Amino acid sequence: MRSKIDKILLIILLIAFSVSIYLIFQWVPQIKASNPAEQIAQRIFYFHVPSAWLGFLAFFVVFCASIAYLATRDRKYELISVASAEIGVLFISLVLITGPIWAKPVWGIWWTWDVRLTSSLILWLIYVAFLMLRRYLPDGSKRANLSAVVGIIGFIDVPIVYYSIRWWETQHPKAVMASSEGSLAAPMFFAFMFSLATFTLLYVYLIRKRYQLLTLEDTLNKQFKEMEIL
Amino acid sequence: DAFVYLFLAYGFIWMGIFGFIWYMNKKVDHLNQEMTLLKELIDQKK
């Protein structure tokens, strides 16, 4: 049953990503900009922002699962937080890679230490530390408690990253969604929302697969311990 | 050329997504091997 749902999800994802690519490269009109490179590089937006959204969503799940773990001490929540943190780190890494690639033709530089970029890098470092903490501490309640605390405290940086472009003057562009300062043309808005939905579905697929794997790994380790081999 | 930047950005995103799925599939293979080993050990104990 589980693998059937995963297969259906994967097929929907492949179709959704194909449609998304068509919308981004064929359907959406080119933006009007004085710099021709900016017109082309702007299309990075449709995957750059959804990647950031997916990272935020993943870290929110880590935050909720960590609270649930500390409240119930249920191993299930610990595994959910680990699975989600791995996915979050992957997608924030992609944000930190695609951002400078977009910035170079537009700003002329790969990186600048403005608030949005720096807080995003700090967010990535916090959750890399979360994964390293789990890697280097022995399995047990101490590791679970410590990583849950890091998962909760680390989430404080997510709203800072999100609101940094509103709270401070930054080189990073202002919000074009959910703000009165900017707006997107209808086709661009549709392509963006479609891409956002596709990435959200990708998160559902990845967390299901990763959680199943972690559960299987956990069960195997327990059985090996019972066999007194480890 | 700006197209190179566009290609690079999308290339990295696809590499990231497919890389993660590939990593999970490798993990499945590894766990299947462990499962086989565990079954053999249980049979030996019997």
Interface residues (C-beta under 8 A of the other chain):
Chain A: P36 A37 E38 Q39 I40 A41 R43 I44 F47 H48 S51 I87 L90 F91 S93 L94 I97 T98 I101 W102 K104 P105 L202 L206 K209 R210 L213 L216 E217 L220 Q223 F224 M227 I229
Chain B: A2 F3 Y5 L6 L8 A9 Y10 F12 I13 G16 I17 F20 I21 M24 K27 V28 L31 E34 M35 L38 L41 I42 K45
